[in-house]
């Protein structure tokens, strides 16, 4: 049996309180258990809606950092850290974002992705050391901590602030003390968990929604979405190649054969194919317009119409 730490901390975060509707959870049948969980989950989207204003500030911070050549970092422990890793990992295949743009750091290192390394979250210095190792002035550092007090995360955020980074914290405690000193505080009020203290439930669901919205909005603001289409995906398999054709057909109104010919002429460059079809011009002209207008599709089309 692993050696247990001797120190203890009683956390007063909302996630550690009891959720009254689940007080008899162990006495319910399977369908009733699922209903209690689902009823609780229904409240998460409204809780996220209440923090969209600070989330928008974090998005603008990230956009500005990436535009000037800096990076965005997620720092978390346990479930929160794993969610950060997942979000960062999904951006290159979805938006063809450079892998250096979003960096995820989890207490306990890569081993904590598949197994709990619970004591690692209590190491304030490890969080600070991680920041000192790979973060530079001008980066944006977003802490992920359901309780709002995870030492590893707060140590990282304080070190990032000292380096001149913009800092943010996503927590499931609207009254977390760190709200007073991070640049952007996103305190989502998901309340007590169905299983007391199990932040892999509502708190984690809220974090997943917030990270999805955050990183997607950043990509949209950086011009990696046209209308509501992914336009920078890498066609690494037949499904994605088919998705490119679907986007061309849906976005331009041209038939599949013409879209396929144009995409082939563009060498698989979806942006160039879109501009060529929407502007009624050759691919070479589309490429030139994109190059002259920051690779933004709408601006390139407008320039070819002048």
C-alpha positions, 0 to 999 in steps of 0.5 A: 500500500502506498505511503499516505501523506501525513498533512491534511487540508480541509477544503471549503470549496463548493465542490466539497459540499454535499449535493442534497438531491443525491443524499440517497444515491446508494439506495437508488436503482440504476435508472434513478442514479442516472437521472440524478446525475443527468439532472445535475449536469443540466445546470452546467451550461447555465453556470458556464453562460454566467462567466462568458465575459471574463472568458472573452477577455481570456480569448482576446489575451490569447489572440494577442499573444499568438499574433505577436509570436507568444504561446498559450499554456494550460496548467492543471492537476488531475482531471483538470490537467488532463482536460488541458492536455486534451484541448491542446492536443486537439487543436493541430488536427482540427485547425492545423494550429502549430503545435507550439501555440498551445502547451499543456502542463500537468502536475506529475508529468506525462505519467499523470495522464493515465494514473493518479499522481495526487501528491504532485498537485501539492507541490507549489515549487514544481508548478513554478519550476515548470513555468520557469523552464518553458514560459517566456514574457508575453505568454498567456498562462491559464490555470485549471483548478476545480477547487481554485486552490491547487498549490501546483497551479497557483505556484505556476500562475504566480511565477508566470505573473512575475515573468510578465505573462497574462494569467487566468484561472478557471475554477469551480469556486466563484470565491477562490482567493486567487481571484484577487491576483490573477489577471482574469478569473473565471469562477464557474458556479457548478456547486456541489457534486453528485458524489461529494468532492468528485470534481470529475463530474460537474466541475470537469464538465464545465471546464471542458465546455470552457476550454472548448469555447476558449480555444475555438473562439481563439481559432475563429478570431485568428481566421482559422474558420470561414463561416462555420467551417474548419478550413485549415484541417489536414486531410490525413485520411479519406474521411477528412478529404471527404469533409473538405469536399463537403465544405467546398460544396456547402460553402460555394454551391458548386457541384462536387466534380467542380469542387474536386477539380478545384481542390486538386488544382489547389494541391489540397489547399482548402483556402485557395480552393474556396477563394477560387470558387467563390470569386470565380477566379483561377487558383493562382489568383486566389493564392495571390489574394490570400497572400496579400490579405493575411490569408483571410478568405473574406478579404481575399475574395473582396480584393478579387471583386474590386 
